[in-house]
Amino acid sequence: MKVETTPLENRVLKVVVEATPEETETARRTAALKLGKKVRIPGFRPGKAPYPMLLKYLDPILLQEETVEVFIDKVYPEILEQEKIKPFYQGQLKAILDIDPLKLEIHIPLKPLVELGDYHSIRIPYEPPQVTDEDVDKVLDRLRQQNPVIEPVERPIQEGDVVFVDLISYRKENGEITDQIILEQKDIPLQVFPEDKDIWEYPFEGFSKELIGKQTNDQFGVDYSFPEDSPSLSFKGLDVHFEVTIKQVKAQALPELNDEFAQSLGEYSSLDELRTAVRSILEKQATKEYQKEYDSKVVEEVIKCSTFEYPLELFEEERNAYLDELKQHLEKLKIDLDLYKKIRKLSEEQFDEEVKEVVDHRIKYSLTLLEIAKKENVSFDPYKSLENTREAMQIFLENTKDTRYPKQLLEEAALQVSQRDMVHQLYNGAIERLRQIAKGEENNNIEQGNESEGNPYKTEDAVSEGIGEEQITAESMPQEDFANDESGLE
């Protein structure tokens, strides 16, 4: 067997393997005997006909295909070992260059190649926003508005009041009020909205304006013609006369900003304690949001100064995963993909180009973090992953109604959860390290997230522990399993 390898674009290795005449004949004989078990030859029981007789009766095209398959099954693992090839995906037979002796062209996708630029020189000012007293006051004011005090009042109705009314609705025909009662309702609470408030009202838009100026015990009538598309199902398409009785008027007053108000919101002893809690929450939110934006900028700078090469199979797999995500999101909005394109005014070409850019970026983002994790010796804690996996599986089993899951399926799910958690630890550690570098603090010691004392696992260890680099790369993307099979071809 003679083997020649040639690197191609997109991390593909072209392998041309040429069999000796003896190897070709051995493969043909094995293929013929295999096919002979399914072919009836006069005078012989199935599978008992001699090789020369099989050659006379077997379809030559079928025999040729089986010969190639038999040969590949035998030599493919040998080629990988001999040439020290580590496939990222299964190899593919691209061409049969010759039949006798066999000469085949095989393409084998290799793992992505990432060449990081000088990311240690990246510097981005780290300036998280400061929470001001005004920010705290806005939250407190919003809390007051969300917790109004509603008290009965003896005065004409004003905007913002909550009015309790009795409603009797009569059907009108030809402009005349009939005695047909559509609905009779007691003590309905209605809020009087301001003029500039664009909101749906019951029983029809603008009804609350009819209440302004009225007082408790007042009675009056209102006519309204409901359109066919009215959201009020009982009155849709009808002319209606409403008899209204004002039962009670209540005004909304904002509570005073004092210790009593603070105590009403929770376990706060004073207004100062509430202010401190609000400020702390705002600071955490602001830091989290800013840090997310900051980290994204840093990773983008690394991507800009780095080069990437990956097999097309990875792109296709990620593209399919991204489209699945998009479709699931659109389904929640009751929109299909075609309508989505129309809404955004995207042609098929524009949509495909947009998807291509998104997928390419997602892959590069993932590969960047993995490579940083390797370069910076980021560690993960397998015991923390084990604990997180137990919690996740426990929640799953508690929330599912089906208790008949096969043990193997549960074990596979647990393995995927564990792998995902380890990958997240690696990626979080890589992002944390990049943040430190960009802030100019790269000489400081960094505590790797979730690292277990005495049990640090580095990125390379993930491979030996059953989490291959391919799986790690894929975990930042939507696919569940990205292990490659080194035996056999597609």
N, C-alpha and C positions, 0 to 999 in steps of 0.2 A: 504494500500500500504506500502510495506516494502522496504527501500532503503539502500544499502550498497555501499560504495565508497572505491576504492583502487587505490592509485597513481601508475602509470606505468612509464616506461622509456619514454624519449622524450616528457615530459610535456603532458602526456595523463592520464586522470582520468577515470578509469574503474568504471562504475556504473551498479550495478545489482539491478533491480527493480522487485519486486514480487507482483503481484496483488492479491487481495482477490478473492474468488470465485464470490462474488457479482459484483466486478469491471470487472472481466472477462466476466461475463454473460451480463453486461450492454454494454460492448464494442462489444460483439458478436451480440447482438440484434440491436445495432445502425448500425453495418456493414451490417447485413442482410437486414434491411430496406433500406439502401442506395443502395445495389446491386439489391434489388427487384424492383427498379424503372426502371431497364434496362432489366429485365427478364420477358418473357411472361409466365404466369401460367394460365392454363385452368380454366375458370370460374371467373377470376378476372381481373380487369383492372390493367394496370401497376402501381405498387406502392401501391395497395390496398389489396394485399394478406396478411393474418395474419402471424405472426412470425413462428408458427409451420409448416405452409404450405411451407414457404420459406426454412426452413431447409431441407425439402424433395427434393426440386428442385435445390437448389443452389449447385454449384461445391464446395465441401468441402475445396479443396486447395485454391480456390479463396476467400472463406469465411474466411479461416484462415489468409490469407495475409491481407485482409481488416480489420479484427479484430485487428491485431497487429498495423496496421496503425492508426486506430481510437484511440486505447489505447495510442499510443505514442503522437499523436496530443494533447490529453487531458493532459497527465501526465508530458510531457517533461518540459513545463514552470513551473509546480508545483515543479518538482525535482530541477530545477535551483534555484527557490526561497527558497525552504525548506533547501537545502544544501548550499545555498549561493555560487553557482558556477557561475563564469563569463567566459563563453566560449571564446576562441580566434577564433575558427571556429565552424561551425555547428557540432553537435554530429553525430555519425554514429552507426547504429544498427549492432553489430558484431555477435550476436548469439541469437537464440530463445532457451532458456534452458528448457522451459516447456510450454505446451499448455493449460493445465487446472489444476490449474489456470495459467495464463500467468506469465512467468518469463523470463526476457530479459536482455541481456548484451549490454550496450551502452558505447562507448568510446567517451569522450569529450576532444578535444584539449584545453589546457590551454595556457595562455599567456606565452611567453618566460621568462625564469628565468636567470637573470644576477647577478652574485656575483663578484663585482669589487674587485681587489686586492688593495694593498696599493699604489694607483697611486700618492698620495701626496709625496711619497718618490722618484719619478722618477726625475732624473736630466740629462739633455742632454745639452752640451755646445751649446750656440747660437752664431754662428760665421758667419754671412752673408759675402759673398765675397766683397772685396773692388774694386771699379772701378778705374783703373789706367789711367794715361795720355796715355799710350800705347793703352788701350782699346778705348779711345776716338779717338785717331789718326787712328786706324783701321777703325772705322766707317766713319770718314771724308774721308779717302782714298777711301773707297767703294763708298761714295757719289760722289767723283770725277770721278770714273770709270763709274758710272751710268749716268753721265751727261757730256760726252765728247764734246769737241768742234770739229766740222768737217769742215775742210777748204780745198779748191782746192789746188793742188800742181802740179808743172811742173817738174816731175822727174820720174824715173822708179818705177813701182809698187813694194811695199814691203808688208810684212806680217802686218796685222792689217788695211790695207787700205780698203776703200769702193770704189768700182769701178763700174761705170755705163757703161753697154755694150748693143749693139744690137746683137741679136741672130737670125740666120736663120738656122733652122734644116732641113736637107735633108735626105730622106730615102736611105739606101744603100742596094743593092741586089747583091749577088754573088761577093761582094767586090768592086762593082762599085757604084759611086755616081749617083743617079737618079735625075731627075728634080722635083720629088714629094716633095713639102714642107710640113712638118708635122706641124711646128709652126714657126711663125715669130713674134719676140718680140722686143720692143724698150725700151731703157733706163732702163734696169733691174739693180737694185742695188745689188751688190754681195760683200760680205766681204771676204777678203783673210785671211783664218785661219792659225794659226801656224801648224807645222808638228805634234806636240804632241796633237793637239786638235781633239778629237774624236767626230765629230758632222756631222750630215747629211747636205750635200750641194746640191744646185741646179745648173745645172740639174743632176749632178752625183757626187759621192764622189771623191774628189781630183781635181775637175775642177778648183777651185781657184788657185791651184799651177801652172796651165798653164798661169795664168796672171802675175806671178812674173817676173819682168824684162821688161815687156812691158810698152809702154807709150801711152799717148793720141793720137788717130787717127791710131794706129797700127791695122792691120787686119791680122788674121791668122785662120787656120782651125784645128779642133780637131775631131777625130773619137772615137766612143765609142759604145760598144755592151752592151745593157741593158738586164739584166736577166729577167726571167719571173716574179719574185717576186719583181721587182723594185718598189719603192714607187712613181716614176715618171710615172703616169698613161698614159700619152700621148706617152711615149717611151717604155713601157713595152714589153720586148721580141724583140725589134727592133735593127738593126744596123743603127747608125745615124752618119751623118757628120754635124758638126756645123761650120758655118762661123761666126766668132766673130769680132766685131768692137769695139775698146775701145773709148768710148765717153768722159769720164771724170774720173779723179782720185782725190779722196779726202782722206786726212789723218786725223786720229783721234788723237787729242791732249788733254791731261788732263788739265782742267782749273787750274789756280793758286789758291792756298789756301789763299784767302784774303777776305776782306770785301765785295768786289763785288760778289764773289762766294757765300758768305753767304746770301747776299740779293737776289740772284737769286733763292734760295731754299724756300723762304717764308718771313715772317715778322720778319726778323732778321736785326738789324741795323749794326752789325759788326761780325767779325769772333769770337770774344770772346763771344758774345751773343749766337752764334751757338754752340760753344764748351760747354757752360753752359747748353744749352738745351739738347744736346746729352748726356752729363754726367748725367743729371737728369733722362732722359729716361732710360739709362743703369742701373742706380741705382735702379729705380723702378722695372725694369725687373728682375734684379739680386735678389732683395729682395723678389719679388713675387715667383720666381722659388725656391729660397732657403727655403722660408717659407713653401711652399707647401711640399717640401721634409722633412723639419723639422717636420711639423705637422703630416705627415704620420708616421715618426719614433716614435713620441710620442704616437700616437694611437696604433701602433703596440706593444709598450711596455705595454700599458694598457691591450691589448688583451692577451698578454703572461701571465700576472699575474692574469687573471680573469678566471672565469668558466662560461660556457653557457649551457643552455639546452632549446631546442625549438622543437615544434611539427614538424613532418615530412611533414605536409601539407604546412608549411611555406617554407620548403626546396623545395618542388615540385613546388610551385608557383614561387619562385625566380629562380629556374632552368629553367622553361619554359620562364620566362621573359629574362633571360640571353641568352638563345638560340635564342630567337626572335631578340635580339639586334645583336648577332653575325651574324645571317643570313642576316639581313638588311645591316650590314656593308659589308659582302661578296658580296651581290648583287650589291653594288656600284662598286665593283672591278671586276664584271662579273665572280664571282667564286661561285660555290655551295658548300655545306657542305662536300660532298664526296671528291671533288677535294681538298678542304682545308685540309682534313685529309691526303690525299696522298702527298700533298706538304710538310706537316710537318712530314710525315712518322709516323703517329699515328694509332695504331690499335684501334678497337672499345673500347677495355678495357682501353687503355691508354687515349683515348679521354674522356671517361666517368669519369675516375679518375681525370683528369685535370679539367673537368667541376665541379665535386664534390668539389674539393679544392677551386676553384674560388667562387662558390656559398656559401660555408660554410664561407669563409672569408668575403664576402660581407655582409652576414647576421650578423656576429659577429661585423664587423665594424659599421654597422648601430645600432645594439643594444647597443654597447659601448657608442656611442655618445648620444643616447637617455637617457641612465642611468646616464651619466655624467651630462647631462642637468638637470635631476631631482635632483641629489645630490648637484649640485652647484647652484640650483635655477636660472637657466638661463631663461630669459624672452623674449617674443616676442611682437612686436607692431602690434596689429590688424589693426590699421589705416594705417600703412605703407603697410601691406598686401593688404588692400582694394585699396589703390592707385596703387600698382603694378598690381593688378588684372585688374583694369580699363584700365591701359595702355596696358596690354597684350591683353585684349579682343578688345580694339580699333584697335590695330595693326592687329589682326586676321581678324576683320571685314573689314578693309581697304584693306587687301591683298587677301581676298577671293572673287571669282566671283559669288558664290552662295549666294544669299541673302534670301533664303527660309528656313533657319534653324529654327526649332520649338523653341519656347520660352523656353520650358522645357529643351531642349538639351543645349541651351546657358547658362541657369542657372546652369546646372550640370557641364558644362565646367568651368564656372566662379568659382564654389565652389572648384573644383579640383585645379585650379590655385591658389586660395587663400590658400587652405590647404598646397599645396606644398611650397608656399612662407613662411608660418608660420614655417613649418618644417625646411626649409633652415635657417631661423633665429635661431631656436633652435640649429641646428647642428653647425652653424657658431659660435654661442656663446659658445657651448661646446668645440669646437676646440680652440677657443681663450683662454678659461679658462685653458685648458690643456697646451697650449703653455706657459702661464704665470707661471703655476706650474713648468713645466720642466725647465724654465729659472731661477727658484728660486725667483720668484716675487709674490708668492701666497698671501702674506700679503697686497699687494697693491690693491687698488680698481680697479675694471675692469668695463669699460662701455660696457654694453651689446649692441651688434649691433642692430640698428634699433629700440631701445627702445623708446617708446613715453612717454614723461614726464607726469606723472599722470595717465598713463594707462598701467602699466606693467602687462603682462599676463604670468604666470608661466606655466611650462610644465603640471602641474596637471590641470590648467585651460583649457587646450586644450581639455580635455575630456568633461568637462561640456559645452564647446562651440561647441560641435559636431565634434571635431577631436579626435577620440578615440586613445588610445595608439597603437592599431593595425595599424591604418591609418598612424600615425606618423612613426612607424617602417617601414612600406611599402614605405613611400614616398622617402626614401633614395635609394630605389630600383626601378626597372622599372615599376612595376604594378601601375595602376591608382587608384584602389579602393580596400581597404582592410578591410572594415567594416564587423563585424561579425553579423550573424543573430541568435538571441537567441531563436527563436521559430521554431520548426520543425527540422527534421533530413534529412540528405542526403539519 
